[in-house]
Amino acid sequence: MVLWPVALIGGAITLAILWPLYGALIAFVCMPFGASLLLLLAALLVFFKTQAKQKHERDVQAPLQDTKAAA
């Protein structure tokens, strides 16, 4: 899947932020949660961009289909 690098980046960011504040143990335990959160945000972004693109394609094609049906 294309989104796996996003999970790695999310885990690394979580590790980098939490290590100095709470220590290594908490940072490593929270890594999967940070990765999952960033992965969820990226998946939602891809979903809504695809949704908007499909809606735009339907809106562009709709007038062409109506004029052919009327003729």
PDB file of N, CA, C and O in Angstrom:
ATOM      1  N   MET A   1       0.836  -1.183   0.000  1.00  0.00           N
ATOM      2  CA  MET A   1       0.000   0.000   0.000  1.00  0.00           C
ATOM      3  C   MET A   1       0.881   1.247   0.000  1.00  0.00           C
ATOM      4  O   MET A   1       2.006   1.220   0.499  1.00  0.00           O
ATOM      5  N   VAL A   2       0.387   2.288  -0.536  1.00  0.00           N
ATOM      6  CA  VAL A   2       1.156   3.520  -0.698  1.00  0.00           C
ATOM      7  C   VAL A   2       1.289   4.278   0.622  1.00  0.00           C
ATOM      8  O   VAL A   2       2.214   5.078   0.765  1.00  0.00           O
ATOM      9  N   LEU A   3       0.418   4.061   1.568  1.00  0.00           N
ATOM     10  CA  LEU A   3       0.398   4.865   2.788  1.00  0.00           C
ATOM     11  C   LEU A   3       1.339   4.371   3.892  1.00  0.00           C
ATOM     12  O   LEU A   3       1.408   5.001   4.947  1.00  0.00           O
ATOM     13  N   TRP A   4       2.062   3.273   3.686  1.00  0.00           N
ATOM     14  CA  TRP A   4       2.924   2.769   4.755  1.00  0.00           C
ATOM     15  C   TRP A   4       4.044   3.730   5.126  1.00  0.00           C
ATOM     16  O   TRP A   4       4.415   3.766   6.299  1.00  0.00           O
ATOM     17  N   PRO A   5       4.612   4.518   4.200  1.00  0.00           N
ATOM     18  CA  PRO A   5       5.626   5.489   4.652  1.00  0.00           C
ATOM     19  C   PRO A   5       5.041   6.545   5.600  1.00  0.00           C
ATOM     20  O   PRO A   5       5.746   7.072   6.460  1.00  0.00           O
ATOM     21  N   VAL A   6       3.766   6.844   5.438  1.00  0.00           N
ATOM     22  CA  VAL A   6       3.118   7.809   6.328  1.00  0.00           C
ATOM     23  C   VAL A   6       3.094   7.265   7.750  1.00  0.00           C
ATOM     24  O   VAL A   6       3.298   8.012   8.707  1.00  0.00           O
ATOM     25  N   ALA A   7       2.845   5.969   7.890  1.00  0.00           N
ATOM     26  CA  ALA A   7       2.848   5.356   9.218  1.00  0.00           C
ATOM     27  C   ALA A   7       4.239   5.416   9.840  1.00  0.00           C
ATOM     28  O   ALA A   7       4.373   5.686  11.033  1.00  0.00           O
ATOM     29  N   LEU A   8       5.262   5.170   9.049  1.00  0.00           N
ATOM     30  CA  LEU A   8       6.631   5.246   9.571  1.00  0.00           C
ATOM     31  C   LEU A   8       6.978   6.671  10.003  1.00  0.00           C
ATOM     32  O   LEU A   8       7.613   6.877  11.037  1.00  0.00           O
ATOM     33  N   ILE A   9       6.559   7.642   9.210  1.00  0.00           N
ATOM     34  CA  ILE A   9       6.817   9.041   9.552  1.00  0.00           C
ATOM     35  C   ILE A   9       6.069   9.421  10.824  1.00  0.00           C
ATOM     36  O   ILE A   9       6.620  10.095  11.694  1.00  0.00           O
ATOM     37  N   GLY A  10       4.813   8.988  10.933  1.00  0.00           N
ATOM     38  CA  GLY A  10       4.033   9.286  12.138  1.00  0.00           C
ATOM     39  C   GLY A  10       4.655   8.685  13.386  1.00  0.00           C
ATOM     40  O   GLY A  10       4.683   9.324  14.438  1.00  0.00           O
ATOM     41  N   GLY A  11       5.153   7.462  13.276  1.00  0.00           N
ATOM     42  CA  GLY A  11       5.826   6.843  14.412  1.00  0.00           C
ATOM     43  C   GLY A  11       7.107   7.573  14.787  1.00  0.00           C
ATOM     44  O   GLY A  11       7.404   7.766  15.966  1.00  0.00           O
ATOM     45  N   ALA A  12       7.862   7.976  13.771  1.00  0.00           N
ATOM     46  CA  ALA A  12       9.109   8.694  14.032  1.00  0.00           C
ATOM     47  C   ALA A  12       8.853  10.057  14.671  1.00  0.00           C
ATOM     48  O   ALA A  12       9.580  10.472  15.574  1.00  0.00           O
ATOM     49  N   ILE A  13       7.826  10.745  14.202  1.00  0.00           N
ATOM     50  CA  ILE A  13       7.492  12.049  14.784  1.00  0.00           C
ATOM     51  C   ILE A  13       7.059  11.887  16.241  1.00  0.00           C
ATOM     52  O   ILE A  13       7.463  12.661  17.109  1.00  0.00           O
ATOM     53  N   THR A  14       6.240  10.884  16.492  1.00  0.00           N
ATOM     54  CA  THR A  14       5.797  10.628  17.867  1.00  0.00           C
ATOM     55  C   THR A  14       6.990  10.310  18.767  1.00  0.00           C
ATOM     56  O   THR A  14       7.080  10.802  19.892  1.00  0.00           O
ATOM     57  N   LEU A  15       7.890   9.495  18.265  1.00  0.00           N
ATOM     58  CA  LEU A  15       9.082   9.137  19.030  1.00  0.00           C
ATOM     59  C   LEU A  15       9.929  10.373  19.324  1.00  0.00           C
ATOM     60  O   LEU A  15      10.392  10.562  20.449  1.00  0.00           O
ATOM     61  N   ALA A  16      10.126  11.204  18.318  1.00  0.00           N
ATOM     62  CA  ALA A  16      10.969  12.389  18.484  1.00  0.00           C
ATOM     63  C   ALA A  16      10.356  13.403  19.449  1.00  0.00           C
ATOM     64  O   ALA A  16      11.076  14.081  20.181  1.00  0.00           O
ATOM     65  N   ILE A  17       9.034  13.504  19.450  1.00  0.00           N
ATOM     66  CA  ILE A  17       8.385  14.475  20.336  1.00  0.00           C
ATOM     67  C   ILE A  17       8.323  13.967  21.780  1.00  0.00           C
ATOM     68  O   ILE A  17       8.582  14.719  22.719  1.00  0.00           O
ATOM     69  N   LEU A  18       7.983  12.701  21.949  1.00  0.00           N
ATOM     70  CA  LEU A  18       7.756  12.189  23.303  1.00  0.00           C
ATOM     71  C   LEU A  18       9.019  11.780  24.046  1.00  0.00           C
ATOM     72  O   LEU A  18       9.031  11.795  25.277  1.00  0.00           O
ATOM     73  N   TRP A  19      10.081  11.416  23.338  1.00  0.00           N
ATOM     74  CA  TRP A  19      11.290  10.935  24.015  1.00  0.00           C
ATOM     75  C   TRP A  19      11.857  11.974  24.986  1.00  0.00           C
ATOM     76  O   TRP A  19      12.105  11.639  26.145  1.00  0.00           O
ATOM     77  N   PRO A  20      12.070  13.214  24.560  1.00  0.00           N
ATOM     78  CA  PRO A  20      12.636  14.182  25.514  1.00  0.00           C
ATOM     79  C   PRO A  20      11.676  14.538  26.658  1.00  0.00           C
ATOM     80  O   PRO A  20      12.119  14.889  27.751  1.00  0.00           O
ATOM     81  N   LEU A  21      10.390  14.449  26.412  1.00  0.00           N
ATOM     82  CA  LEU A  21       9.425  14.859  27.428  1.00  0.00           C
ATOM     83  C   LEU A  21       9.134  13.765  28.452  1.00  0.00           C
ATOM     84  O   LEU A  21       9.066  14.038  29.650  1.00  0.00           O
ATOM     85  N   TYR A  22       8.960  12.515  27.981  1.00  0.00           N
ATOM     86  CA  TYR A  22       8.506  11.443  28.876  1.00  0.00           C
ATOM     87  C   TYR A  22       9.444  10.247  28.966  1.00  0.00           C
ATOM     88  O   TYR A  22       9.213   9.343  29.769  1.00  0.00           O
ATOM     89  N   GLY A  23      10.488  10.226  28.163  1.00  0.00           N
ATOM     90  CA  GLY A  23      11.434   9.121  28.221  1.00  0.00           C
ATOM     91  C   GLY A  23      11.204   8.103  27.122  1.00  0.00           C
ATOM     92  O   GLY A  23      10.218   8.158  26.388  1.00  0.00           O
ATOM     93  N   ALA A  24      12.142   7.173  27.031  1.00  0.00           N
ATOM     94  CA  ALA A  24      12.149   6.200  25.939  1.00  0.00           C
ATOM     95  C   ALA A  24      10.975   5.220  26.012  1.00  0.00           C
ATOM     96  O   ALA A  24      10.374   4.898  24.987  1.00  0.00           O
ATOM     97  N   LEU A  25      10.653   4.754  27.191  1.00  0.00           N
ATOM     98  CA  LEU A  25       9.602   3.739  27.320  1.00  0.00           C
ATOM     99  C   LEU A  25       8.253   4.267  26.831  1.00  0.00           C
ATOM    100  O   LEU A  25       7.584   3.616  26.028  1.00  0.00           O
ATOM    101  N   ILE A  26       7.864   5.414  27.301  1.00  0.00           N
ATOM    102  CA  ILE A  26       6.583   6.003  26.884  1.00  0.00           C
ATOM    103  C   ILE A  26       6.607   6.321  25.395  1.00  0.00           C
ATOM    104  O   ILE A  26       5.607   6.126  24.705  1.00  0.00           O
ATOM    105  N   ALA A  27       7.734   6.807  24.895  1.00  0.00           N
ATOM    106  CA  ALA A  27       7.834   7.152  23.478  1.00  0.00           C
ATOM    107  C   ALA A  27       7.654   5.919  22.603  1.00  0.00           C
ATOM    108  O   ALA A  27       6.940   5.965  21.601  1.00  0.00           O
ATOM    109  N   PHE A  28       8.300   4.813  22.977  1.00  0.00           N
ATOM    110  CA  PHE A  28       8.165   3.590  22.178  1.00  0.00           C
ATOM    111  C   PHE A  28       6.765   2.983  22.287  1.00  0.00           C
ATOM    112  O   PHE A  28       6.257   2.420  21.317  1.00  0.00           O
ATOM    113  N   VAL A  29       6.151   3.094  23.445  1.00  0.00           N
ATOM    114  CA  VAL A  29       4.796   2.564  23.617  1.00  0.00           C
ATOM    115  C   VAL A  29       3.792   3.376  22.794  1.00  0.00           C
ATOM    116  O   VAL A  29       2.837   2.816  22.256  1.00  0.00           O
ATOM    117  N   CYS A  30       3.999   4.675  22.696  1.00  0.00           N
ATOM    118  CA  CYS A  30       3.063   5.545  21.975  1.00  0.00           C
ATOM    119  C   CYS A  30       3.321   5.622  20.470  1.00  0.00           C
ATOM    120  O   CYS A  30       2.503   6.175  19.735  1.00  0.00           O
ATOM    121  N   MET A  31       4.432   5.082  20.006  1.00  0.00           N
ATOM    122  CA  MET A  31       4.742   5.132  18.572  1.00  0.00           C
ATOM    123  C   MET A  31       3.619   4.595  17.682  1.00  0.00           C
ATOM    124  O   MET A  31       3.270   5.254  16.702  1.00  0.00           O
ATOM    125  N   PRO A  32       3.040   3.430  17.979  1.00  0.00           N
ATOM    126  CA  PRO A  32       1.978   2.923  17.109  1.00  0.00           C
ATOM    127  C   PRO A  32       0.751   3.836  17.063  1.00  0.00           C
ATOM    128  O   PRO A  32       0.077   3.924  16.037  1.00  0.00           O
ATOM    129  N   PHE A  33       0.465   4.513  18.175  1.00  0.00           N
ATOM    130  CA  PHE A  33      -0.693   5.402  18.199  1.00  0.00           C
ATOM    131  C   PHE A  33      -0.466   6.634  17.327  1.00  0.00           C
ATOM    132  O   PHE A  33      -1.366   7.066  16.607  1.00  0.00           O
ATOM    133  N   GLY A  34       0.732   7.194  17.396  1.00  0.00           N
ATOM    134  CA  GLY A  34       1.063   8.328  16.536  1.00  0.00           C
ATOM    135  C   GLY A  34       1.073   7.945  15.069  1.00  0.00           C
ATOM    136  O   GLY A  34       0.621   8.709  14.216  1.00  0.00           O
ATOM    137  N   ALA A  35       1.590   6.759  14.780  1.00  0.00           N
ATOM    138  CA  ALA A  35       1.606   6.277  13.399  1.00  0.00           C
ATOM    139  C   ALA A  35       0.192   6.077  12.878  1.00  0.00           C
ATOM    140  O   ALA A  35      -0.120   6.453  11.748  1.00  0.00           O
ATOM    141  N   SER A  36      -0.656   5.489  13.698  1.00  0.00           N
ATOM    142  CA  SER A  36      -2.038   5.251  13.288  1.00  0.00           C
ATOM    143  C   SER A  36      -2.804   6.555  13.088  1.00  0.00           C
ATOM    144  O   SER A  36      -3.618   6.668  12.172  1.00  0.00           O
ATOM    145  N   LEU A  37      -2.544   7.525  13.938  1.00  0.00           N
ATOM    146  CA  LEU A  37      -3.230   8.806  13.817  1.00  0.00           C
ATOM    147  C   LEU A  37      -2.851   9.518  12.519  1.00  0.00           C
ATOM    148  O   LEU A  37      -3.723  10.016  11.808  1.00  0.00           O
ATOM    149  N   LEU A  38      -1.558   9.566  12.210  1.00  0.00           N
ATOM    150  CA  LEU A  38      -1.140  10.212  10.971  1.00  0.00           C
ATOM    151  C   LEU A  38      -1.626   9.423   9.756  1.00  0.00           C
ATOM    152  O   LEU A  38      -1.979  10.015   8.736  1.00  0.00           O
ATOM    153  N   LEU A  39      -1.646   8.109   9.856  1.00  0.00           N
ATOM    154  CA  LEU A  39      -2.149   7.280   8.766  1.00  0.00           C
ATOM    155  C   LEU A  39      -3.635   7.517   8.541  1.00  0.00           C
ATOM    156  O   LEU A  39      -4.086   7.562   7.397  1.00  0.00           O
ATOM    157  N   LEU A  40      -4.390   7.669   9.600  1.00  0.00           N
ATOM    158  CA  LEU A  40      -5.815   7.967   9.481  1.00  0.00           C
ATOM    159  C   LEU A  40      -6.034   9.313   8.797  1.00  0.00           C
ATOM    160  O   LEU A  40      -6.898   9.434   7.928  1.00  0.00           O
ATOM    161  N   LEU A  41      -5.263  10.317   9.181  1.00  0.00           N
ATOM    162  CA  LEU A  41      -5.398  11.634   8.554  1.00  0.00           C
ATOM    163  C   LEU A  41      -5.050  11.584   7.069  1.00  0.00           C
ATOM    164  O   LEU A  41      -5.725  12.214   6.255  1.00  0.00           O
ATOM    165  N   ALA A  42      -4.009  10.844   6.711  1.00  0.00           N
ATOM    166  CA  ALA A  42      -3.619  10.724   5.304  1.00  0.00           C
ATOM    167  C   ALA A  42      -4.678   9.964   4.511  1.00  0.00           C
ATOM    168  O   ALA A  42      -4.981  10.335   3.377  1.00  0.00           O
ATOM    169  N   ALA A  43      -5.241   8.909   5.087  1.00  0.00           N
ATOM    170  CA  ALA A  43      -6.276   8.144   4.398  1.00  0.00           C
ATOM    171  C   ALA A  43      -7.531   8.989   4.181  1.00  0.00           C
ATOM    172  O   ALA A  43      -8.158   8.909   3.125  1.00  0.00           O
ATOM    173  N   LEU A  44      -7.897   9.790   5.168  1.00  0.00           N
ATOM    174  CA  LEU A  44      -9.048  10.680   4.998  1.00  0.00           C
ATOM    175  C   LEU A  44      -8.792  11.722   3.916  1.00  0.00           C
ATOM    176  O   LEU A  44      -9.690  12.046   3.138  1.00  0.00           O
ATOM    177  N   LEU A  45      -7.581  12.244   3.865  1.00  0.00           N
ATOM    178  CA  LEU A  45      -7.228  13.202   2.825  1.00  0.00           C
ATOM    179  C   LEU A  45      -7.350  12.577   1.437  1.00  0.00           C
ATOM    180  O   LEU A  45      -7.911  13.188   0.528  1.00  0.00           O
ATOM    181  N   VAL A  46      -6.829  11.370   1.274  1.00  0.00           N
ATOM    182  CA  VAL A  46      -6.928  10.682  -0.017  1.00  0.00           C
ATOM    183  C   VAL A  46      -8.381  10.395  -0.355  1.00  0.00           C
ATOM    184  O   VAL A  46      -8.792  10.564  -1.503  1.00  0.00           O
ATOM    185  N   PHE A  47      -9.154   9.968   0.614  1.00  0.00           N
ATOM    186  CA  PHE A  47     -10.565   9.652   0.377  1.00  0.00           C
ATOM    187  C   PHE A  47     -11.338  10.883  -0.087  1.00  0.00           C
ATOM    188  O   PHE A  47     -12.075  10.817  -1.071  1.00  0.00           O
ATOM    189  N   PHE A  48     -11.176  12.001   0.611  1.00  0.00           N
ATOM    190  CA  PHE A  48     -11.942  13.189   0.258  1.00  0.00           C
ATOM    191  C   PHE A  48     -11.468  13.799  -1.055  1.00  0.00           C
ATOM    192  O   PHE A  48     -12.278  14.361  -1.791  1.00  0.00           O
ATOM    193  N   LYS A  49     -10.180  13.704  -1.367  1.00  0.00           N
ATOM    194  CA  LYS A  49      -9.703  14.194  -2.660  1.00  0.00           C
ATOM    195  C   LYS A  49     -10.280  13.345  -3.791  1.00  0.00           C
ATOM    196  O   LYS A  49     -10.686  13.882  -4.822  1.00  0.00           O
ATOM    197  N   THR A  50     -10.319  12.034  -3.608  1.00  0.00           N
ATOM    198  CA  THR A  50     -10.891  11.146  -4.620  1.00  0.00           C
ATOM    199  C   THR A  50     -12.381  11.405  -4.763  1.00  0.00           C
ATOM    200  O   THR A  50     -12.904  11.426  -5.877  1.00  0.00           O
ATOM    201  N   GLN A  51     -13.060  11.601  -3.662  1.00  0.00           N
ATOM    202  CA  GLN A  51     -14.495  11.877  -3.680  1.00  0.00           C
ATOM    203  C   GLN A  51     -14.776  13.165  -4.455  1.00  0.00           C
ATOM    204  O   GLN A  51     -15.692  13.207  -5.276  1.00  0.00           O
ATOM    205  N   ALA A  52     -14.005  14.198  -4.202  1.00  0.00           N
ATOM    206  CA  ALA A  52     -14.212  15.475  -4.876  1.00  0.00           C
ATOM    207  C   ALA A  52     -13.919  15.354  -6.371  1.00  0.00           C
ATOM    208  O   ALA A  52     -14.615  15.950  -7.193  1.00  0.00           O
ATOM    209  N   LYS A  53     -12.896  14.587  -6.718  1.00  0.00           N
ATOM    210  CA  LYS A  53     -12.560  14.396  -8.133  1.00  0.00           C
ATOM    211  C   LYS A  53     -13.672  13.648  -8.852  1.00  0.00           C
ATOM    212  O   LYS A  53     -14.034  14.015  -9.969  1.00  0.00           O
ATOM    213  N   GLN A  54     -14.219  12.611  -8.238  1.00  0.00           N
ATOM    214  CA  GLN A  54     -15.312  11.858  -8.852  1.00  0.00           C
ATOM    215  C   GLN A  54     -16.559  12.724  -8.997  1.00  0.00           C
ATOM    216  O   GLN A  54     -17.259  12.631 -10.006  1.00  0.00           O
ATOM    217  N   LYS A  55     -16.846  13.558  -8.010  1.00  0.00           N
ATOM    218  CA  LYS A  55     -18.005  14.443  -8.090  1.00  0.00           C
ATOM    219  C   LYS A  55     -17.825  15.444  -9.223  1.00  0.00           C
ATOM    220  O   LYS A  55     -18.767  15.732  -9.962  1.00  0.00           O
ATOM    221  N   HIS A  56     -16.611  15.972  -9.357  1.00  0.00           N
ATOM    222  CA  HIS A  56     -16.340  16.919 -10.436  1.00  0.00           C
ATOM    223  C   HIS A  56     -16.505  16.249 -11.799  1.00  0.00           C
ATOM    224  O   HIS A  56     -17.053  16.854 -12.721  1.00  0.00           O
ATOM    225  N   GLU A  57     -16.044  15.028 -11.933  1.00  0.00           N
ATOM    226  CA  GLU A  57     -16.195  14.307 -13.204  1.00  0.00           C
ATOM    227  C   GLU A  57     -17.662  14.050 -13.516  1.00  0.00           C
ATOM    228  O   GLU A  57     -18.069  14.145 -14.674  1.00  0.00           O
ATOM    229  N   ARG A  58     -18.459  13.727 -12.510  1.00  0.00           N
ATOM    230  CA  ARG A  58     -19.906  13.512 -12.741  1.00  0.00           C
ATOM    231  C   ARG A  58     -20.581  14.810 -13.147  1.00  0.00           C
ATOM    232  O   ARG A  58     -21.436  14.819 -14.032  1.00  0.00           O
ATOM    233  N   ASP A  59     -20.195  15.924 -12.492  1.00  0.00           N
ATOM    234  CA  ASP A  59     -20.804  17.220 -12.821  1.00  0.00           C
ATOM    235  C   ASP A  59     -20.467  17.652 -14.236  1.00  0.00           C
ATOM    236  O   ASP A  59     -21.297  18.262 -14.910  1.00  0.00           O
ATOM    237  N   VAL A  60     -19.267  17.347 -14.693  1.00  0.00           N
ATOM    238  CA  VAL A  60     -18.855  17.727 -16.043  1.00  0.00           C
ATOM    239  C   VAL A  60     -19.577  16.873 -17.078  1.00  0.00           C
ATOM    240  O   VAL A  60     -19.957  17.380 -18.133  1.00  0.00           O
ATOM    241  N   GLN A  61     -19.772  15.599 -16.799  1.00  0.00           N
ATOM    242  CA  GLN A  61     -20.394  14.697 -17.762  1.00  0.00           C
ATOM    243  C   GLN A  61     -21.915  14.779 -17.750  1.00  0.00           C
ATOM    244  O   GLN A  61     -22.549  14.397 -18.733  1.00  0.00           O
ATOM    245  N   ALA A  62     -22.510  15.256 -16.689  1.00  0.00           N
ATOM    246  CA  ALA A  62     -23.969  15.272 -16.572  1.00  0.00           C
ATOM    247  C   ALA A  62     -24.653  16.091 -17.677  1.00  0.00           C
ATOM    248  O   ALA A  62     -25.618  15.593 -18.257  1.00  0.00           O
ATOM    249  N   PRO A  63     -24.218  17.308 -18.000  1.00  0.00           N
ATOM    250  CA  PRO A  63     -24.912  18.044 -19.065  1.00  0.00           C
ATOM    251  C   PRO A  63     -24.810  17.349 -20.427  1.00  0.00           C
ATOM    252  O   PRO A  63     -25.736  17.453 -21.231  1.00  0.00           O
ATOM    253  N   LEU A  64     -23.731  16.659 -20.698  1.00  0.00           N
ATOM    254  CA  LEU A  64     -23.591  15.962 -21.963  1.00  0.00           C
ATOM    255  C   LEU A  64     -24.593  14.820 -22.061  1.00  0.00           C
ATOM    256  O   LEU A  64     -25.158  14.591 -23.130  1.00  0.00           O
ATOM    257  N   GLN A  65     -24.821  14.114 -20.990  1.00  0.00           N
ATOM    258  CA  GLN A  65     -25.760  13.006 -20.995  1.00  0.00           C
ATOM    259  C   GLN A  65     -27.206  13.515 -21.128  1.00  0.00           C
ATOM    260  O   GLN A  65     -28.022  12.863 -21.779  1.00  0.00           O
ATOM    261  N   ASP A  66     -27.529  14.651 -20.532  1.00  0.00           N
ATOM    262  CA  ASP A  66     -28.876  15.188 -20.617  1.00  0.00           C
ATOM    263  C   ASP A  66     -29.207  15.640 -22.039  1.00  0.00           C
ATOM    264  O   ASP A  66     -30.327  15.425 -22.501  1.00  0.00           O
ATOM    265  N   THR A  67     -28.269  16.253 -22.732  1.00  0.00           N
ATOM    266  CA  THR A  67     -28.553  16.732 -24.085  1.00  0.00           C
ATOM    267  C   THR A  67     -28.693  15.584 -25.065  1.00  0.00           C
ATOM    268  O   THR A  67     -29.471  15.679 -26.014  1.00  0.00           O
ATOM    269  N   LYS A  68     -27.956  14.499 -24.857  1.00  0.00           N
ATOM    270  CA  LYS A  68     -28.084  13.337 -25.741  1.00  0.00           C
ATOM    271  C   LYS A  68     -29.439  12.647 -25.512  1.00  0.00           C
ATOM    272  O   LYS A  68     -30.055  12.162 -26.461  1.00  0.00           O
ATOM    273  N   ALA A  69     -29.895  12.604 -24.270  1.00  0.00           N
ATOM    274  CA  ALA A  69     -31.162  11.956 -23.974  1.00  0.00           C
ATOM    275  C   ALA A  69     -32.337  12.762 -24.544  1.00  0.00           C
ATOM    276  O   ALA A  69     -33.341  12.180 -24.954  1.00  0.00           O
ATOM    277  N   ALA A  70     -32.219  14.081 -24.572  1.00  0.00           N
ATOM    278  CA  ALA A  70     -33.299  14.924 -25.088  1.00  0.00           C
ATOM    279  C   ALA A  70     -33.376  14.866 -26.617  1.00  0.00           C
ATOM    280  O   ALA A  70     -34.450  15.082 -27.178  1.00  0.00           O
ATOM    281  N   ALA A  71     -32.298  14.588 -27.284  1.00  0.00           N
ATOM    282  CA  ALA A  71     -32.272  14.575 -28.745  1.00  0.00           C
ATOM    283  C   ALA A  71     -32.782  13.313 -29.289  1.00  0.00           C
ATOM    284  O   ALA A  71     -32.828  13.139 -30.507  1.00  0.00           O
TER     285      ALA A  71
END
